[in-house]
Amino acid sequence: MSNYTAVARGPLAVPCPAPADKHRAHMPGSYILDELAERGWTVQRLTAEMGLPKWRVDYVKRVICGSPLTPEFAGQLSQAFGTSATLWLNLEKAYRKAVAKACGVSA
């Protein structure tokens, strides 16, 4: 059994660690993928909309797969999606807190 799963299918597919159980917290990356699907964008298009150079696509993919979302990245996402940076930072904070709780660590 693989330790990785595709977060999405087709051109948006990004391999990510498989969830430990179906009740886990949602990574901000899952919301990013929802936004991409709704707009019909690829990760490459998102990278361009965020004002990042093409070589940063891998960085965007890592954030989608669960790497920590920084305030700078949240601001760039908010520009691309027409949301607030606070929204993305709150999603990140809630996810990290849920992961810490699941692991028995104080957040």
Backbone torsions as a table, in degrees:
resi	resn	phi	psi	omega
1	MET	NA	132.9	-177.0
2	SER	-74.9	146.5	175.2
3	ASN	-88.2	2.6	-179.1
4	TYR	-125.7	153.1	177.8
5	THR	-140.3	157.6	176.5
6	ALA	-84.6	129.6	178.9
7	VAL	-71.3	-32.0	178.3
8	ALA	-142.1	170.2	178.7
9	ARG	-106.9	163.5	176.4
10	GLY	73.0	-145.6	-174.5
11	PRO	-67.0	-14.8	179.6
12	LEU	-92.3	-3.3	-174.1
13	ALA	-59.1	127.9	178.6
14	VAL	-134.9	120.1	179.7
15	PRO	-71.5	130.4	-179.6
16	CYS	-134.3	157.4	175.9
17	PRO	-54.6	137.2	179.9
18	ALA	-65.2	143.5	179.0
19	PRO	-65.6	144.3	178.9
20	ALA	-70.6	-36.3	175.9
21	ASP	-155.9	168.9	-174.6
22	LYS	-76.4	-6.4	-177.5
23	HIS	-102.8	15.8	-177.1
24	ARG	-74.1	161.5	176.6
25	ALA	-67.5	154.9	179.5
26	HIS	-90.5	129.3	176.1
27	MET	-68.2	149.2	173.1
28	PRO	-54.5	-30.3	178.9
29	GLY	-59.2	-31.4	178.6
30	SER	-67.6	-33.8	176.6
31	TYR	-72.2	-36.3	176.0
32	ILE	-61.1	-45.0	178.7
33	LEU	-62.5	-37.6	175.5
34	ASP	-60.5	-44.3	179.5
35	GLU	-63.7	-41.7	178.9
36	LEU	-62.3	-45.3	-179.1
37	ALA	-63.0	-41.7	-179.4
38	GLU	-62.2	-35.6	-178.4
39	ARG	-91.1	-12.6	-176.2
40	GLY	73.7	26.8	-179.2
41	TRP	-93.8	154.7	170.1
42	THR	-96.8	171.1	175.7
43	VAL	-63.7	-34.7	177.9
44	GLN	-63.1	-41.7	178.7
45	ARG	-65.5	-43.1	178.2
46	LEU	-59.0	-44.8	179.6
47	THR	-56.2	-44.4	178.5
48	ALA	-65.8	-43.3	-179.9
49	GLU	-64.2	-28.6	177.8
50	MET	-79.4	-6.6	-179.8
51	GLY	79.8	19.7	-180.0
52	LEU	-94.6	150.0	176.1
53	PRO	-68.1	157.4	-177.1
54	LYS	-54.9	-34.3	-177.2
55	TRP	-69.3	-6.5	178.3
56	ARG	-89.7	3.5	179.3
57	VAL	-55.3	-43.0	-179.6
58	ASP	-62.7	-35.5	176.9
59	TYR	-63.5	-45.6	178.8
60	VAL	-60.5	-42.6	177.8
61	LYS	-61.8	-39.1	178.9
62	ARG	-64.4	-39.5	177.4
63	VAL	-65.5	-41.2	177.4
64	ILE	-59.7	-35.6	-178.7
65	CYS	-83.6	-1.9	173.8
66	GLY	122.3	-0.7	173.5
67	SER	-62.5	148.8	-177.6
68	PRO	-57.0	139.4	179.3
69	LEU	-90.7	119.5	-177.7
70	THR	-86.4	161.8	175.5
71	PRO	-57.5	-38.5	178.7
72	GLU	-62.8	-45.4	179.3
73	PHE	-63.6	-40.2	178.5
74	ALA	-60.3	-40.5	177.5
75	GLY	-64.5	-40.1	178.5
76	GLN	-67.6	-39.3	176.2
77	LEU	-62.9	-42.6	-178.1
78	SER	-62.6	-36.8	176.1
79	GLN	-65.2	-45.2	-177.1
80	ALA	-66.7	-40.4	-173.8
81	PHE	-99.2	-6.8	-179.1
82	GLY	71.7	34.7	178.6
83	THR	-116.7	-166.5	176.4
84	SER	-106.9	152.0	175.7
85	ALA	-64.1	-33.4	179.6
86	THR	-59.6	-38.9	177.5
87	LEU	-55.8	-50.7	-176.6
88	TRP	-68.2	-37.7	178.4
89	LEU	-68.0	-36.7	176.7
90	ASN	-67.4	-38.3	175.8
91	LEU	-62.3	-42.6	178.8
92	GLU	-62.8	-46.6	-178.8
93	LYS	-61.8	-45.1	180.0
94	ALA	-63.2	-40.2	179.9
95	TYR	-65.5	-48.5	-178.6
96	ARG	-63.0	-37.2	178.4
97	LYS	-66.0	-41.8	179.1
98	ALA	-66.2	-38.9	178.6
99	VAL	-65.5	-44.8	178.9
100	ALA	-60.6	-42.7	179.0
101	LYS	-63.3	-43.5	178.8
102	ALA	-62.2	-30.1	-179.5
103	CYS	-90.3	-0.5	179.7
104	GLY	77.2	25.9	-178.4
105	VAL	-113.0	139.3	176.1
106	SER	-70.7	136.5	178.9
107	ALA	-95.2	NA	NA
